[in-house]
Amino acid sequence: MCTGKCSRCIGIILFPLALCAIVSNILLYFPNGQVLQLSEITDLVWFFHGILGAGILAILPAFMMLGAGGAGCCANRCGVSRCVEMALQGLHNSS
């Protein structure tokens, strides 16, 4: 498997995972379907770690990986290295 096909597969898998992270972290605002008071929501929920770090910042490398996995670009090392850099940035920001 060439690097273009591999990065394309990873990019396709990363989209639903990022959407699941965004939805699950939005649901933290409404536990058991109840609307909480502002003082009852913890600081970790207010900091948007899951929405920004695991969601939005994970979509950026997914776009880069899909772009690097275009037709006939097995030797696209620059695109793949940018994908790795973006993935590391997303990993660093989500932790």
RABEL-V104418 format. One line per field, one symbol per residue. phi: phi as a letter, one per 40 degrees, with the letter a starting at -180 (. if undefined). A space follows every 10 residues. Layout:
phi->???
//
This chain:
phi->.ccccccccc cccccccccc cccccccccb cfgbcccccc cccccccfdc ccccbccccc cccccccccc cgbccccccc cccccccccc ccccc
//
